[in-house]
Every structure is written in C-alpha cells, then in structure tokens.
Amino acid sequence: MMRTIGDWLIAGVIAVVVALFCHFFLFESYVVDGDSMEPSLSSGQHILVEKITYSYGTPHRGDIVVFRYPRNPSREFVKRVIGLPGDRVEVTGGHVIVNGILLDEPYIVGNTDGIYPVTIIPEGRLFVLGDNREVSEDSRSNLVGLVPMENIEGKAFLRIYPFYAVSRLDNQKPHFQRGR
C-alpha cells in the first residue's frame, strides 16, 4: 500500500512540474478582453498562445500575437502583425500599404481610419493592428506605437473556448493586392 501512495505522489509531482514547465516556457492560455480583434476573436474567448517560436525566429505578417502593453507591461494586448522589421508601412485613405503595395485583409471590420505616415519599421519592432480597426488601440496610436519584440509573449494559434468555436487561428493571412 505504501508503495502505491509513493508512486502516486511521484506521479503527481512530475505532473505538476511538467504542467508548470509547459505554462512558463511553451504554452499559456489568454482571455481576449475587448472587441479590437472582432470578428476573428471576440471578448471572453480563450486562446492558446505558443511561446517558443519567437525565441528562435521572428513573427510573420498576419500572425496574431499577445504582447505586453508598452506603457503598462502588466496589461496584455492581442493584435495582428502587419509590419515587420525593414518594412515600409503607411495608413492612408482607409488602406494599409506595406512596401508600396496595398494589403488585402478579408478579416477586418470597419475602416482603417487615420493617417500613419510612411514609416520604416526598425529592427526589433513590429507594427500591429487590431482586426476591428474602428475600436482598436494599436500601432497607429502613440500610446502603443511600434511594439518591441521583447514585449511579445507569443503567437496565438488556437481558440480553445467556447468549445463550439474551437479552431486554429492561422487560417487568415493578409495578402498583397495587384496593381498598386
């Protein structure tokens, strides 16, 4: 009987260690707060964030990322990567233009308001936008600005709750329109 209890204790300790390792180094769940990523993500939905990829590489355009808000690192935001280091990004006339080419973003809601002058994204920074452009606080705002890579928590890759909406999040990416 003692051997069985000891085996259970060892198994329990191993399970806790593995769970903590996964939580701190591999995956973390995050609850979406606000409407800035509608219709892709709704407030209250739970997403799974993978933390290891960006330790060895950089995000791709269209990745949905969770990052620490630059002005208050205790807050976390979720947005879509639009501009990568070296990209020339501008917002004008309700459109996002990257490297001189108009982005086609079938996942967005509303207009991309405001004017964001032509900016070359510096090394170690990202230009991010919410999918619900009319309510999103994102890189167009001086409050967020260009997000430092060290603020990126990870890549959101799976919606895990509500259960009827479980789905991958990498199925919609921006692409460039022809003729511009």
C-alpha positions as CSV (number, residue, x, y, z in Angstrom):
1,M,0.0,0.0,0.0
2,M,2.8,2.5,0.9
3,R,4.5,1.8,-2.5
4,T,1.2,2.8,-4.3
5,I,0.9,6.1,-2.3
6,G,4.5,6.9,-3.0
7,D,4.1,6.1,-6.7
8,W,1.0,8.4,-6.8
9,L,3.0,11.2,-5.1
10,I,5.9,10.9,-7.5
11,A,3.5,10.9,-10.5
12,G,1.7,13.9,-9.0
13,V,4.9,15.9,-8.5
14,I,6.1,15.0,-12.1
15,A,2.7,16.1,-13.5
16,V,2.9,19.5,-11.6
17,V,6.5,20.0,-12.8
18,V,5.6,19.2,-16.4
19,A,2.5,21.5,-16.3
20,L,4.5,24.4,-14.8
21,F,7.2,23.9,-17.4
22,C,4.6,24.0,-20.2
23,H,2.9,27.0,-18.7
24,F,6.0,29.1,-18.3
25,F,8.0,28.1,-21.4
26,L,5.7,26.6,-24.0
27,F,2.0,27.5,-23.8
28,E,-0.2,29.8,-22.0
29,S,-3.9,30.5,-22.2
30,Y,-5.2,34.0,-22.6
31,V,-8.7,35.5,-22.3
32,V,-9.5,38.1,-25.0
33,D,-10.6,41.3,-23.4
34,G,-12.4,43.8,-25.7
35,D,-13.6,44.0,-29.3
36,S,-10.5,45.1,-31.1
37,M,-10.0,41.7,-32.8
38,E,-13.6,41.2,-33.9
39,P,-14.6,39.2,-36.0
40,S,-11.5,36.9,-35.6
41,L,-11.7,36.9,-31.8
42,S,-14.4,38.0,-29.5
43,S,-14.2,39.3,-26.0
44,G,-14.3,36.5,-23.5
45,Q,-12.9,33.9,-25.8
46,H,-9.9,31.9,-24.6
47,I,-6.9,31.4,-26.9
48,L,-3.8,29.3,-26.6
49,V,-0.5,31.1,-27.0
50,E,2.6,29.3,-28.1
51,K,5.7,30.9,-26.6
52,I,8.7,29.1,-28.1
53,T,8.6,30.0,-31.8
54,Y,9.6,33.6,-31.4
55,S,12.6,32.7,-29.2
56,Y,14.2,31.3,-32.3
57,G,12.6,33.3,-35.1
58,T,10.5,36.3,-35.9
59,P,6.8,36.7,-36.4
60,H,5.2,36.6,-39.8
61,R,2.9,39.1,-41.3
62,G,-0.6,38.0,-40.3
63,D,0.3,36.3,-37.1
64,I,-1.9,37.0,-34.1
65,V,0.3,37.9,-31.2
66,V,-0.1,38.6,-27.5
67,F,2.2,41.3,-26.2
68,R,2.8,43.4,-23.1
69,Y,1.4,46.9,-23.5
70,P,4.5,49.1,-23.8
71,R,3.1,51.8,-21.4
72,N,1.9,49.3,-18.8
73,P,3.6,45.9,-19.0
74,S,1.1,44.4,-16.6
75,R,-1.6,44.7,-19.4
76,E,-1.5,42.3,-22.4
77,F,-2.9,43.1,-25.8
78,V,-3.8,40.8,-28.7
79,K,-3.3,42.1,-32.2
80,R,-2.3,41.0,-35.7
81,V,1.3,41.6,-37.1
82,I,1.2,43.8,-40.2
83,G,4.7,45.3,-40.5
84,L,8.0,43.5,-39.9
85,P,11.4,45.0,-39.3
86,G,12.6,46.6,-42.6
87,D,9.0,47.0,-44.0
88,R,7.8,50.4,-45.1
89,V,4.3,50.8,-43.7
90,E,1.7,53.5,-44.1
91,V,-2.0,54.0,-43.5
92,T,-3.8,56.4,-45.8
93,G,-7.2,56.8,-47.3
94,G,-8.6,53.9,-45.2
95,H,-6.0,51.5,-46.5
96,V,-2.8,49.8,-45.2
97,I,0.1,49.9,-47.6
98,V,3.2,47.7,-46.9
99,N,6.3,48.2,-49.1
100,G,4.3,50.2,-51.6
101,I,1.6,47.5,-52.0
102,L,-2.0,47.7,-50.8
103,L,-2.8,44.9,-48.3
104,D,-5.9,42.9,-48.8
105,E,-7.3,41.9,-45.4
106,P,-10.5,40.0,-45.7
107,Y,-10.7,39.5,-41.9
108,I,-11.1,43.2,-40.9
109,V,-14.1,45.1,-39.7
110,G,-14.5,48.8,-40.4
111,N,-12.2,51.2,-42.0
112,T,-8.6,51.7,-41.2
113,D,-9.0,55.3,-40.1
114,G,-6.4,57.8,-39.5
115,I,-3.2,58.6,-41.3
116,Y,0.0,56.8,-40.3
117,P,2.9,58.4,-42.3
118,V,5.3,56.2,-44.2
119,T,7.5,54.6,-41.6
120,I,10.3,52.0,-42.0
121,I,9.9,49.5,-39.1
122,P,13.1,49.4,-37.2
123,E,14.9,46.2,-36.2
124,G,13.4,44.7,-33.1
125,R,10.0,46.3,-33.6
126,L,6.6,45.3,-35.1
127,F,3.7,47.2,-36.5
128,V,0.4,45.7,-35.2
129,L,-3.2,46.3,-35.9
130,G,-6.5,45.0,-34.5
131,D,-8.9,43.4,-36.9
132,N,-11.7,45.8,-35.7
133,R,-9.9,48.9,-36.9
134,E,-12.5,51.4,-35.7
135,V,-12.1,50.5,-32.0
136,S,-8.6,49.1,-31.9
137,E,-5.8,50.7,-29.9
138,D,-2.8,49.6,-31.9
139,S,0.4,50.8,-33.6
140,R,-1.4,53.7,-35.2
141,S,-1.7,55.2,-31.7
142,N,1.2,56.9,-29.9
143,L,0.0,55.0,-26.8
144,V,1.0,51.7,-28.3
145,G,3.3,52.6,-31.2
146,L,5.7,50.1,-32.7
147,V,5.8,47.1,-30.4
148,P,9.3,45.9,-29.1
149,M,10.0,42.3,-29.8
150,E,10.9,41.7,-26.2
151,N,7.2,42.6,-25.3
152,I,5.9,39.7,-27.4
153,E,4.5,37.0,-25.2
154,G,3.8,34.6,-28.1
155,K,1.8,33.6,-31.1
156,A,-1.9,32.9,-30.6
157,F,-2.6,29.7,-32.6
158,L,-5.8,28.1,-31.2
159,R,-9.2,29.3,-29.9
160,I,-10.0,26.9,-27.1
161,Y,-13.2,28.3,-25.6
162,P,-16.1,28.5,-26.1
163,F,-16.0,24.9,-27.1
164,Y,-18.3,25.3,-30.1
165,A,-15.8,27.8,-31.6
166,V,-12.6,25.7,-31.1
167,S,-10.5,26.5,-34.2
168,R,-7.0,27.3,-35.4
169,L,-6.1,31.0,-35.8
170,D,-3.6,30.8,-38.6
171,N,-6.1,30.4,-41.4
172,Q,-6.5,34.0,-42.4
173,K,-3.4,36.0,-43.5
174,P,-3.2,39.3,-45.4
175,H,-2.1,39.2,-48.9
176,F,-1.0,41.9,-51.3
177,Q,-3.4,43.3,-54.0
178,R,-2.2,43.5,-57.5
179,G,-1.9,46.8,-59.4
180,R,-0.5,49.1,-56.8
